[in-house]
Amino acid sequence: MAPVKKDKAEMSAFERKRLENIAANQAMLKDLSTHAEKMMPAPAARPKKSTATKKRAAPVQRETTRATRTSSRLAGLEADSETAKRKAEVEYEFTQEQAKAKRLRVSGDLNFSDIVVEGKKYNKDDNFLVGIMRGAKPNFRTFTEDDIKETTDEGLKGLRERMSGLELYEGFDPSQIKITPERIYALGFHPSPDKPLVFAGDKLGNMGIFDASQTPAEVKAEDNDDDEEEADTPEPAITAMKLHSRTITSFVFPPDGNHLYSASYDSSVRKFDLQKGVAVEVFAPESTDEDMPISSIAISPTDPNILLLSTLEGTFGRHDMRTPSDTEIWQLTDKKIGGFSVHPLYPYLVATASLDRMLKIWDLRNIKGKGDDAMPSLLGEHVSRLSVSHASWSAAGHVATSSYDDTIKIYSFPDAGSWDAGHELDDKAMEPSATIRHNNQTGRWVTILKPQWQERPDDGIQKFAIGNMNRFVDVFSADGEQLAQLGGEGITAVPAVAQFHPTKDWVAGGTASGKLCLWM
């Protein structure tokens, strides 16, 4: 029998569902903008801009990316064998693929319709290669209820009880909340204190948004309204977007909550307008052939137009987003800078962590040298046994670092506001005030563990979160005391990427399978 032709005016179930998804995503973004407007402070008087124009340093000449060499002799291959030839071809192909990836950056602005991924609900089972991590003992606690009970300091005991009392989000099992399709590299909380919204960025440039204020019953009711044949088991409402072409490494929310800044290995920084649904490119190299994989970004607390960034090439930059040509790039080290942060109160003070095993403190008020040799004044440095992954600065003047020597180090600079330009920190001042033993051996398949401070804690207590290789998230105070080890049923992978809400005691953890763990 010949197929019956449907009326062209009739809308398919798929098309109807697609349009409903678009409407739901736009409604969520509109709701976000409403919350942001409530949080927005009164506009301050704009300072006069200096007439001096900064010059961008000449781009650093870099060698072409090469594949890592491996020994055929040690592998037991004859020099002229077909296997050896094929091995060389594979290495060449890998090099070409790396070069191709660097050219994938999409320039210009992106509209909501360009970046939203329709119908994406990432709820597949974990299928990534975990590997055997040195020293990792899944679900083995190193901080227990006995540690809390035996605490003699009443203030510390109360804080430990409160932070350890945070419960894993009950709306959905962590295995259900697949917020991104690939490994999570960055997390961000919307600053709203009323609506827990988590943003995640993954290895391939995807961004997922999860609204934890919506209960499964509400999700199920909406699904049933949309489609009477919807399954009885609700799925988390996740908005999926393709924001970058390569790994998203960093998110920054300004306090007003109107925008989200994202950085990527594709050499670009985008400003996503939550109300308009437009992702504006606010930074990218002048040449599309120039590769500048960005490892971390920050927005100056005193000037929302100033963007700071670090790269895997060891460079650090300052960019005025009002003037595309107003950019300064300094070569601070020959090794990659894994992460940096600015002092929340004195944003001219910058702490960098790098592969050369160094924590360094810089002063942007004092730029020394000229041309390619120009760089900020180095105030002090501290060397670790192995590479330092990240440096995070608290509002009270503490810098927390994570290192592959299996330590978290906390440095204390309470008088940083009194430092004059060019101030020098001696070896004693750069010694850690606390050193915490912590397994940081993430290996190849788990995102590097990085401490992240709570930016503006409601209780006024400085604390930070960091992933734990035993499938927990650890919380520590500024003096190095452990406050909690957050876990729960259904966590099947390491929540390596940990993030505090700026003000509330909400903690999120992201895994290599794109799953989200949330404690509130």
N, C-alpha and C positions, 0 to 999 in steps of 0.2 A: 504494500500500500504506500502511495506517495506521502511524504511528510506533510502535515497540515501547516500552512503558513500562518504565523501569528500576525495580528494587526501591528503595523509599525508603531502605532501610537502607544501600544501596551508596553509598560516598563517591566523589565525582568526583575526577579527577586534580588539578583546580584547588584544590578544598577541601583535599585531602591536602597539596599543596604549600604552601598558605597556612598550615596548622597547623604544617608542618615549619619554615617561615620564622619563625613566632612562637617555636617552641621553640629554634631556632638563635639568635635575637636575645636571648632570655632567658638562654640558656647563656653568650653572650658577656658580658652584663652581670654574670652571676654570677662569671665568670672575672675580670672587672675588679674586682669587690669583693674577691675573694680576694687579688689583687695589692695592692689598697689596704690591706687588713688587715696585710699583711707590712710595708708602709711606714709604718704609723701609729706615731707616737712615744707614749711613755707619757703618760697624761693629766696635765696640770699643774693645780695648785691654782687654782680659779676666784677671781679677785679680787672683792672686795666691790664691789657696784654702788653708785654714788653715789645719794643720796636725791633729788638735784636732778633735776627733770624738764625736759627741753629742750622748748621750744615751737617748733612748725613755723611758719615765716614765712608770712604770707598769700600765696596764690598770685598770681603776677604776671598782671596783666590784659593780654591780648594781642589784637591785631586779628584778625579773621577772615581765613583764608587767601584770598589773591586770586591769580588767574591772572596770569602775566607779560604785560604789555601789549606789543603789537607795532604798528608803524605801518602803517596801510592806505595812507596816502599814498605811503610809500616802496615799498610793494608794488605800487603802480599800481592801487589799487582805488578806485572812486568811492564817495563817502560813503553814498549810498542804494542802492548796487547789491545784488543778491541775494548776490553773493560776499562782500561786506562783512558782510551780515547773518549769513550762514552762519559766517563767521569769528568773529563775536561769540558765536554760539551754541556753537561748539566750545570757545571759551575759557571760557564759563560751565559747560559740561559738564565740562571738565577740573577746574574749581574744585570742583564738586559731587563728583567722583570722589575728589579729595584729602580732602574733608571726610568722605566715606563711609569711606575707608581708616582714618581716625583713630578711627572708632567700631568697628573690627573686633576690638579687643583682647579676648581671651578671659580673663575673670577667674577666680580660684580655682586649685585644684591640678589637675594633669593626670596620669592614670595612664598606664602604658606602653601599654596597649591603646588609649588615646585619641590618642596621638601617633605611634605607629609606623606607617609607610606600608608596607603589605604588598606584596611582589613588585616593589618599585622597584629597578631596576638602571639607573642613568643612564649609558648608553653610546652616546647618539646623537652623530652628527657635529656639529662646531661649526657653529652657524648664527647666531651673534650678529654684530651690526654692529661691526666693529673700528674703522673710521674711519682717517684718516691722522693719526698723532700727530707733532707737530712735533719734529723731530730724532731720531725713532726709526729705527733701522736694524736690522731683525730679524736676529738671529744674528751681528751684528757685535760682536766682543769689544773692550773697552777695557782689559782686563787679561789678559795672555797668559802663556804659559810663559817667554817671554823676560824679562818683568818679574821673574819668580821667579829665573831664572838670574842676572840682573844684580844681585840683592840682595846687598849687601856685608855687612850685619849678619847674622851666622850665626844668631842667635836668631830674628830676623824671617824669615829665609829658611826655617828649619826649620818655623816656624809656617805660613808660606804654603804650603809643600809639603804639610803635613799637611791643612790646610783645603781646599786645591785638590784633594787626593786623594779627597775625598768623591765617591762615585759615585751616579749616578742609579739609583734602585731598579729592579732588573732583573725583579722578579716580573711586572709588567705594564707595558706601554707607557703613558706619561702620558695618551694619548688614550683609553685604556680605563678609567682610574680617574675616572669621573664621579661624584664624591662628593656633589654637590648638583645639583638640576635647573636652578638659576639662578646668577647671578654670585655668587662667594664674596666676602664682606665680612669674615669673621673666621675665624681658625684657632686651634686649641689642641692641644697635646700632652698626653696623660695623663702624669703625672710618673713612671710606672714606668720604671726603667732597663732592664728585661728585655723589655718588650713594647711595640714601637712602635705606638701607637694615635693616630690623628689625627682630630680633630673639626673639622668645617667648618660655618659658618653662612652662609646665602645671603640674597639680596635679598627673598625672600618669606617668610622665617621658618622655612625648612627647615633641619634639622641632619642631616648625614651623618657616619657613623663608619666609618673604614677601618682594618682590622687588617693591618699590613704584615709581621707575623711569619708569616703564612700564605702558603706558596708556591703557585704555580699548580697544581702536582701535587697538593697537599693539597686545594685547592679542587675540582679535577677529580674526585678520589677521592670527596669528599663528595657532589658533584653526581651521580656515577654510582651511589652508594649510595642516594640519594634517588629517582632516576628513571633507569631503564635506558635510556630514550630521550633522555637529555640529550645536547646537542651535544658534540662532541669538544673544542671550544675553550672553556676555562673563562673565567668572568668574575669580577672582583673581588667579594669578599664585602663588601657595603656595607649597613649598617643605616641606614635612612632614617626620620626622625621629623619631625613638624610641631610644633615647640616654641613658635613665636610666630606672630603674624598679620602682622607686618611685618619689615623687615630686622633680622637679628641682627648687632649691631655689635661685640660683645665677649664673650670667654670668659675665665673665671678658674678655675684649679684650685687649691684649697688643697693644701699640701704632702702631706697624708695621702692624697690621691687618692680619697677616698670620694664626693666630690660635684663637680659642675660648675655654676658660676654662668654664666648667660647674660643679656645685656642686649639690648634691641631698641628700634627706633623706635616700637613699639606702647606705649611708656611703662612697660613692666614689666621686672622682673628675676626670673628663676626660678632655683631651686636644684634641680638634677636629682640625685636619689639613685641612684647606679649600682647599688646592691644591690636596692633596692625597686622601681626603675623608675618612680618618681613624681617629677614636676616640680612643686615647691611654689612658689607665688608669694610672694616675700619682700619685694617692693616694687612699688607702683603708686600713682598719685595717688588721693587720697581720693574724688574724683569721676570717674566714667567719662567725663564730658564734657571733663575737663581733659587737654590734650595735652602730654606731656613727652617728646619723642623723645630717648632716651638714647644718647649717642655713645660713652661709655666707662665702665667700672666698675673698681673695685679693692676687695679685701678687706684690712683692716688687718693687717699682719704680726704685730702684738702683741695684737690682739683679733679673733678670727675672727667675732665677732658684729657688727662694725662694717662697714657697706657704704658706700663712697664712689662718687659718680657725677657725670657731667657731662652736659649736654644741648645740643641744637642751639639752644636759646633763650638760651644764655650763662649758665645757672645751674649751680651746683655744690652738691651735697648730701651730708649725712652722716646715715646712718640706722642705728638700732640694730634689728637683725632680731628681737630678743626682744620688742620693744615696738613694735607698728605705728605708734603715735602719736608715737614718739620720733624725730622727723625735723627736721632743719634744712636749709633751702634758702636759698642766698645768690645774689644777682644779681651776678656778677663782671664781666660785660661785656654790652653790647647786641648783640654779634655772637656767632655760634655758637662753641662750644668743640669743636674737632674731636677732641681727645684730651688726656689728662692721665695722670700717673702719680704715685705716692707713693714717697718714698725707702724702699728695702727695709729699711733699718736704723732710720730715723727717720721713721715714717709720719705725723708731724704736718707734714712738709714736702711740699708739693704743687707740681708743675710743670704749668702749663696752656698749651695752644697754641690760638690762636683766629684767627678770620677778620679781626680788627682788626690783624693782622700782628705780634702780640706773643707772646713767651714771658714768662710771669710766674711768680715763685716766691712761694708763700704759706705762712704759718705758722698752722696750725689751733689752736695753743695760745693765740693772742691774737685774740679776736673783738672787733672795734671796731664802734661804732654800736649802734643799737637798732631793733627792728622790721624794716621793709622795708629800712632803710639798713644793717643789720648785715652784716658780711663779715669774713673772716679778714684778718690783717695782711699787707700786701703788702711783701715783703722786697726785691724787685728785679725789673726788667723789661728786655727787650731787644727792639728793633723790627727787623723785616726789611723788605725792599723790597716783598714781597707776602705773602699770608696764610701762616700757619704751620699745618701740618696735624696734627702730633702732637709730643708731648714725652715722651720715655722716659727714666727714671732708672735708672742702674745701681747695683749695691751698693757700688761704689767711689766714688760721688758724681759721676758724669758724667751730663749730660743731653744726649741726642741729639734733634735736631729735623729735620724735613723741611719744606721751604717751596717755594711755587710760584715763588720767585725762582731755582729750579734749584740749590739748595744743600742740603747736609746740614751742620748746624752742631753742634759738640760743645762743651759748656760744662763746666768742671771746678770742682767744689766739694768738695775733699778734706777740708776742716775743717768740714763742715756740722754734725757732731755737737756742735761747741763753740758754735754760735750760741745766744744767749739769745733769749727771746721778744721780738719787736719788733726784732731785729737788722736793720740796713739794709745792702744791698749797693750799692756805688757803681757808676758806669758802667764803671770799669775791671774790677771783679770780675765784671760781667755780659757782658764781651766774650768771644766764642767762643775757645776754646783751639785749635780747628782748624775750617777751613771746606773742605768737599769739593764740587767741582763735580759735579752729578748731575742728569740730566734727570728732572724730576718732572712733566712735562706729560702727565698721564694723560688729559686730555680727558673726554668724557662717558661713554665706554663701558668704561673701566678703573677699578677701585677705586683710591682715593688711596693713594700709596706712604707707608708709615709704618715708621720704624726700630723694631726690637724687640730688646732686649738678651737675651742668655742669662742666666737668673735666677741660677743657682748653678753655674757651670761647673766640671766636675771638674778641669780643668787650672788653675783659678784665674785664667785670662786673660779680661779683660772684652772682649766682642765682640758685635756686633749684626748682624742681617740686614735687608735691605731689597730690595724688588723693583726690577728693572732693565727699562726700556722696550724694550730690545733682546732681551727674552725670556730673561733670566737672573735669578738672585738674587745680589746682592752681599753680601760679608761684610767688615766693617771692624773694626779694633781701636779702643780708647778714645783713642788718640793720632791717629786719622784715617788710619792706614795700611790700604790694601786688602789683605785676606788671601786672598780667593778671588772668583771669578766663576763661579758654579755654573750649568751648563747641561747639554745632552745631546740626543740624537736623540729626535724625537717631540714636542718642545715646540712647539706651534703657536700659542700665545698668551702674553701677558705674565703670569708668575706674580707678580702685583702684591702679593698678601697673603703676606708672608713671616713665618715663625715658627721660632724655635729651640726645641728641647727644653730643659727647664729645666737639665739637667745633662749630657746626652750631646751629642756633636757630630752631631746629626741636624737637618736643616733641611727645612722644608716650604714649598711655594709654591702658592697658589690662584689660579685664573684666572677671567676673566669668563664662561667657558663652564661653570663648575662642575667643572673638571678639577683633579686634584691632582698636583703634582710633589714627589718626595721624594728627598732625598740622605742617604746614611748611610755 
